[in-house]
Amino acid sequence: MKAAVLRAYGSPVEIEDLTLGNPGPREVRVRTAACGVCHSDLHVQQGSLPAPLPTVLGHEPSGVVEAVGSQVSYVKPGDRVIACLSVFCGTCRYCLEGRTNLCGGAATLRAPGEPPRLAKGKEAILPFAHLGGFAEAMLLHENAVVKIRDDMPFEQAALIGCGVTTGVGAALNTARVVPGTAVAVIGCGGVGLSALQGARIAGAGRIVAIDTIPWKLELARKLGATDAVNASDTNPVAAVRELCDGGADYAFECIGTATTTQQTLAMIRKGGTAVMVGVMPFGKLAEIPMLDVVIQGKKILGSMMGDNRFRVDMPRYVDFYLDGRLRLDEMISARFELAGVNDAFEKLLAGEVARSVIRFDA
């Protein structure tokens, strides 16, 4: 099968022919139908988010189950699924506490000495985030997939695999936005647009979208923002404080920079909640005015993949899309074949897409 392999940081991915292993007792083989292109993939390609190499990038995939191992009972060949990087073991402390998104899934990997799931000749190739979605097929632990409805289109399902779950979940699960409250969202890419939709679904009274790219702000309005602030010509902190009568009740940082982290905390009112969603490059720090946090009773929450329990949450998000509450069609700015992965990265880096999708024959 063909897959996009990254062999060196800062280099383009290369389309190579790889061999996928046969399913072990609790593994499933999935024919990839679509895979979203996420900033985290770009961070790995650039080297700002280290991952073992060589690797097949892509962690926002949907597809169809082709084969299952002898102990798999959850899915069967022909099932439509979303694969999620929040693969869970089911037995660790985090899983038993119901925080499966923090498990890490190490116990679901093949043991040392077993053949790799993915290889080129005798060389083991590592699937990024346990998935490797930029490939025609994936070999996954069964705890990395969730069944979805047959009437859910693959491209929109793929978006739910990471960006949508991260953003919507940040609003619904992490912050638990209260109806009628004021929300600010910094960054109108795939995650930020999902966070503002989560706030809309939760019943927020005012939703302020903040970005520096006009067309993204226009899209944010279409998806539920009541106000839009262009941070390239307006102080976003002052604007949010004015629009929200002193500050937002909740603010979501969906970019991952020191400046936007500080702005997120500054634009919430006393007792407000700042939710950190964007992934900051490894080793980067942000200075936080802790006196302001303590004296004003502000809360800072980290949101890992929207605090998801993906086998519960993702089918709900599918329902939200199909009943019209969650709008995903508008978020797909471009579509590429597998050979166009590097082009997709370039458009993402240039700020030309909200989300792009790699399409396969399903």
C-alpha positions in Angstrom: 0.0 0.0 0.0 1.0 3.6 -0.4 1.7 6.0 2.5 3.2 9.4 3.2 6.5 8.9 5.1 8.4 11.5 7.0 12.1 10.6 7.3 13.7 13.9 8.3 12.4 17.0 10.1 12.0 19.9 7.8 11.8 17.7 4.7 8.8 16.9 2.5 7.0 13.6 3.1 7.6 11.0 0.5 5.0 8.6 -0.9 6.3 5.1 -0.4 5.1 1.5 -0.8 4.8 -0.1 2.6 3.6 -3.4 4.0 0.8 -3.6 6.6 0.8 -6.5 8.9 -2.0 -8.9 9.5 -4.4 -8.2 12.4 -3.4 -9.6 15.8 -6.0 -10.8 18.2 -7.3 -7.3 19.2 -6.4 -5.5 16.0 -8.4 -4.2 13.1 -7.4 -3.4 9.5 -9.1 -0.2 8.2 -9.2 0.9 4.6 -8.7 4.7 4.9 -11.4 6.8 3.2 -10.3 10.3 4.3 -7.9 12.0 6.6 -7.8 15.6 7.8 -4.6 17.6 7.7 -4.0 19.0 11.2 -1.5 21.5 12.5 0.0 18.8 14.7 1.1 16.9 11.6 2.7 20.1 10.3 4.4 20.6 13.7 6.0 17.2 13.5 7.1 17.7 9.8 8.7 21.0 10.9 10.4 19.4 13.9 8.7 21.6 16.6 6.7 18.6 17.9 9.2 15.7 18.0 8.1 12.2 17.1 10.2 9.1 16.3 11.2 8.8 12.7 10.5 7.4 10.1 6.8 7.9 10.6 3.6 8.0 8.6 1.8 11.2 9.6 -1.9 11.7 9.7 -4.1 11.3 12.8 -7.6 12.5 11.7 -8.8 9.5 9.7 -12.1 7.8 8.8 -12.5 4.6 6.9 -14.0 1.1 6.6 -13.0 -2.0 8.6 -11.6 -4.6 6.2 -10.5 -7.4 8.7 -10.5 -8.0 12.4 -8.4 -10.1 14.8 -9.7 -13.3 16.6 -10.6 -11.5 19.8 -12.3 -8.4 18.3 -16.0 -8.2 19.0 -16.7 -4.4 18.8 -16.4 -4.0 15.0 -16.8 -6.2 12.0 -15.7 -5.9 8.3 -17.8 -3.3 6.5 -18.3 -1.1 9.6 -17.6 2.6 9.1 -15.3 4.0 11.8 -13.4 7.0 12.9 -9.9 6.4 14.3 -8.7 8.5 17.2 -5.3 9.2 18.7 -6.9 8.9 22.2 -6.5 5.1 22.0 -7.1 3.7 25.4 -6.1 0.5 27.3 -9.1 0.3 29.5 -7.2 -0.8 32.6 -4.9 2.1 33.7 -5.8 4.6 36.4 -6.8 7.3 33.8 -9.1 4.8 32.0 -10.7 3.6 35.3 -11.3 7.2 36.3 -13.1 7.9 33.0 -10.3 10.1 31.6 -9.4 7.8 28.7 -8.0 10.8 26.7 -5.0 10.8 29.1 -4.2 7.1 28.8 -1.7 7.4 26.0 -2.4 3.9 24.8 1.1 2.4 25.4 -0.4 -0.9 26.5 -2.1 -1.3 23.1 1.1 -1.3 21.2 2.7 -4.5 19.9 5.2 -6.0 22.4 9.0 -5.9 21.8 10.0 -8.8 19.5 6.7 -8.9 17.7 6.7 -7.8 14.0 5.9 -4.1 13.4 2.4 -3.2 12.3 3.9 -1.2 9.5 7.2 -1.8 7.6 9.2 -1.3 4.4 11.1 -4.5 3.9 12.9 -5.1 7.2 12.6 -1.5 8.3 9.9 -0.7 10.9 7.9 2.4 10.1 6.1 4.1 13.0 2.5 5.2 12.6 2.2 8.7 14.1 -0.1 8.9 17.1 -0.7 5.1 16.8 -2.6 5.8 13.6 -0.7 6.8 10.5 -3.7 8.1 8.6 -1.8 9.4 5.5 -1.9 5.8 4.1 -4.3 3.7 2.1 -4.9 1.4 5.1 -4.2 1.3 8.8 -3.6 -1.5 11.3 -5.0 -0.4 14.6 -5.8 -1.7 18.1 -9.6 -2.0 18.4 -9.5 0.6 21.1 -8.5 3.2 18.6 -11.7 3.1 16.6 -15.3 4.0 17.1 -18.2 2.8 15.0 -20.3 5.5 13.2 -23.6 5.6 11.3 -23.6 4.4 7.7 -25.1 7.7 6.5 -22.2 9.8 7.8 -19.9 11.0 4.9 -16.3 10.1 5.3 -14.7 13.5 4.8 -16.8 15.2 7.6 -16.3 12.1 9.8 -12.5 12.5 9.4 -12.7 16.0 10.8 -14.4 14.7 14.0 -11.3 12.4 14.5 -9.2 15.2 16.0 -10.0 18.9 15.3 -13.7 18.9 15.9 -13.5 16.6 18.9 -10.8 18.9 20.4 -12.7 22.1 19.8 -16.2 21.1 20.5 -15.1 19.0 23.5 -13.1 22.0 24.9 -16.4 23.9 25.1 -18.8 21.1 26.1 -16.5 18.8 28.3 -13.6 20.9 29.5 -15.2 24.4 30.1 -18.8 23.2 30.3 -20.0 26.5 28.9 -23.1 27.7 30.6 -26.1 28.9 28.4 -26.2 32.7 28.0 -22.6 33.4 28.9 -19.9 35.2 26.8 -17.2 33.3 25.0 -14.1 34.4 23.1 -12.2 32.1 20.8 -8.6 33.0 19.6 -7.8 31.3 16.3 -10.3 30.4 13.6 -8.7 27.3 12.2 -10.3 23.9 12.4 -10.0 23.7 16.2 -11.1 27.2 16.9 -14.1 27.0 14.6 -15.1 23.8 16.3 -14.7 25.5 19.8 -17.0 28.3 18.8 -19.5 25.8 17.4 -19.3 23.9 20.7 -20.1 27.2 22.5 -23.0 27.8 20.2 -24.4 24.3 20.8 -24.0 24.9 24.5 -26.1 28.0 24.2 -23.6 30.8 24.7 -25.1 34.2 24.5 -22.2 36.0 22.8 -19.3 34.4 20.9 -16.4 36.6 19.8 -14.1 35.1 17.1 -10.5 36.5 16.9 -8.1 36.0 14.1 -5.9 38.0 11.7 -7.3 36.6 8.4 -10.5 38.3 7.2 -12.0 35.3 5.4 -11.6 33.1 8.5 -13.5 35.7 10.5 -16.3 35.7 7.9 -16.4 31.9 8.1 -16.6 32.1 11.9 -19.6 34.4 11.7 -21.3 31.9 9.4 -20.6 29.1 11.9 -22.0 30.9 14.9 -19.8 33.8 16.0 -21.8 36.9 17.0 -18.8 39.2 16.7 -15.5 39.1 14.9 -12.2 40.9 15.9 -9.3 41.2 13.5 -6.3 41.1 15.8 -4.0 42.6 13.1 -5.7 46.0 13.5 -7.5 45.9 16.8 -6.3 45.1 20.4 -8.2 41.8 20.9 -8.2 42.1 24.7 -9.7 45.6 24.7 -12.2 44.6 22.1 -13.4 41.5 24.0 -13.6 43.5 27.3 -15.8 46.1 25.5 -18.0 43.6 23.7 -18.5 41.4 26.8 -19.1 44.0 29.5 -15.7 43.7 31.1 -14.5 40.4 29.8 -15.6 37.0 28.6 -16.8 34.3 30.9 -14.7 31.8 28.9 -11.9 32.3 26.4 -10.3 29.5 24.3 -6.7 29.7 23.1 -6.7 27.7 19.8 -3.3 28.6 18.3 -0.5 27.8 20.7 1.7 30.9 21.2 2.9 32.8 24.2 1.2 36.0 23.1 -2.2 34.4 22.5 -1.9 32.5 25.8 -1.4 35.8 27.7 -4.3 37.4 25.7 -6.6 34.6 26.5 -6.1 35.1 30.2 -6.3 38.9 30.0 -9.6 38.9 28.2 -11.6 37.0 30.8 -13.6 38.7 33.6 -13.1 38.1 37.3 -13.8 34.4 38.0 -13.6 33.6 34.3 -12.1 30.5 32.7 -9.2 30.5 30.2 -9.0 27.2 28.3 -5.7 26.3 26.7 -6.3 24.2 23.6 -3.6 25.1 21.1 -0.4 23.0 21.1 2.6 25.2 21.8 5.9 24.0 20.2 8.1 21.8 22.5 10.2 23.9 24.9 8.3 27.1 24.5 7.0 28.9 27.6 4.5 31.6 28.3 4.7 34.1 31.2 1.6 34.1 33.3 0.7 37.0 35.7 -0.2 34.8 38.7 -1.2 37.7 40.9 -3.9 38.5 38.4 -5.0 34.8 38.4 -5.2 34.6 42.2 -6.6 38.0 43.0 -9.3 37.9 40.3 -10.1 34.2 40.9 -9.4 33.3 37.3 -9.2 29.6 36.2 -6.7 28.1 33.7 -7.7 24.8 32.2 -5.7 22.6 29.9 -7.8 20.7 27.3 -6.3 17.5 25.9 -8.3 16.5 22.8 -11.4 18.1 24.3 -11.4 15.8 27.3 -13.0 13.2 25.1 -14.4 9.8 25.7 -14.4 9.3 22.0 -16.6 6.3 21.8 -19.3 8.3 23.6 -18.6 11.7 22.2 -17.9 11.1 18.5 -21.2 9.4 17.7 -22.9 12.4 19.4 -20.9 14.7 17.2 -22.0 12.7 14.2 -25.6 13.1 15.2 -25.0 16.9 15.7 -23.7 17.1 12.1 -26.5 15.1 10.6 -29.2 17.0 12.5 -27.7 20.4 11.5 -26.3 21.6 14.8 -22.6 21.0 13.9 -21.7 22.4 10.5 -18.6 20.7 9.0 -19.1 21.2 5.2 -18.1 24.8 5.4 -14.9 24.0 7.3 -13.4 21.9 4.4 -11.5 24.4 2.4 -9.5 22.1 0.1 -9.3 18.4 -0.9 -6.1 16.6 -2.0 -5.1 13.1 -3.1 -2.4 11.3 -1.1 0.3 12.7 -3.4 -0.7 16.2 -2.5 0.1 16.0 1.2 3.0 18.5 0.9 0.8 20.9 -0.9 -1.7 20.6 1.9 1.0 21.5 4.4 2.0 24.5 2.4 -1.6 25.8 2.3 -2.0 25.2 6.1 1.2 27.1 6.8 0.1 30.0 4.6 -3.3 30.3 6.4 -5.2 29.5 3.3 -7.4 26.7 4.7 -9.6 26.1 7.7 -9.2 22.4 7.2 -8.1 20.3 4.3 -8.7 16.7 3.7 -6.7 13.9 2.0 -9.2 11.7 0.1 -8.8 8.0 -0.8 -11.1 5.7 -2.8 -13.5 4.3 -0.2 
